[in-house]
């Protein structure tokens, strides 16, 4: 599994965009719910890191990055 340290504020913005996109889809499957929950979790962590003084980096896996960018 690959990891990358990326700018937390950019990840938070990307997550917000992905969540907006996911909210427009009228899908209720378990996969859609899991995807939404995972992006919400990443968003919360990225937002906290972006708001923490001296820490504007979050480490994400390649799968998490793909999930965010796929729905962005």
C-alpha positions in Angstrom: 0.0 0.0 0.0 1.3 3.4 -0.9 1.2 6.5 1.3 1.6 10.2 0.5 1.9 13.3 2.7 -0.3 15.9 1.1 -1.5 19.4 1.9 -4.3 19.0 4.4 -6.2 22.1 3.4 -6.3 20.9 -0.2 -7.5 17.5 0.9 -10.2 19.1 3.0 -11.4 21.1 0.0 -11.3 18.1 -2.2 -13.3 16.1 0.3 -15.9 18.9 0.5 -16.3 18.8 -3.2 -16.5 15.0 -3.3 -19.2 15.0 -0.6 -21.2 17.6 -2.5 -21.0 15.3 -5.6 -22.0 12.3 -3.6 -24.9 14.1 -2.0 -26.4 14.8 -5.5 -26.6 11.1 -6.3 -29.8 9.4 -5.4 -28.2 6.1 -4.4 -28.8 4.3 -1.1 -26.5 1.2 -1.6 -24.2 0.1 1.2 -21.2 0.8 -1.0 -22.3 4.4 -1.5 -22.9 4.9 2.2 -19.4 3.4 3.0 -17.8 5.7 0.4 -19.5 8.7 1.9 -18.6 7.8 5.5 -14.9 7.2 4.5 -14.7 10.6 2.7 -16.4 12.3 5.7 -13.7 10.7 8.0 -10.9 11.9 5.8 -12.4 15.4 5.6 -12.6 15.6 9.4 -9.0 14.6 9.8 -7.8 16.9 7.0 -9.7 19.8 8.4 -8.3 19.3 11.9 -4.7 19.0 10.5 -5.3 22.2 8.4 -6.5 24.1 11.4 -3.6 22.9 13.7 -0.8 25.4 13.8 2.4 24.1 12.3 0.7 21.0 10.9 -0.8 21.4 7.4 0.0 17.9 6.2 -2.1 14.7 6.2 -1.0 11.2 5.1 -3.4 9.3 2.9 -3.2 6.0 1.3 -3.3 5.7 -2.5 -6.8 4.1 -2.1 -8.0 7.1 -0.1 -6.5 9.5 -2.6 -8.2 7.7 -5.4 -11.5 7.6 -3.6 -11.4 11.4 -3.1 -10.3 12.3 -6.6 -12.7 9.9 -8.3 -15.7 11.8 -6.7 -14.1 15.2 -6.9 
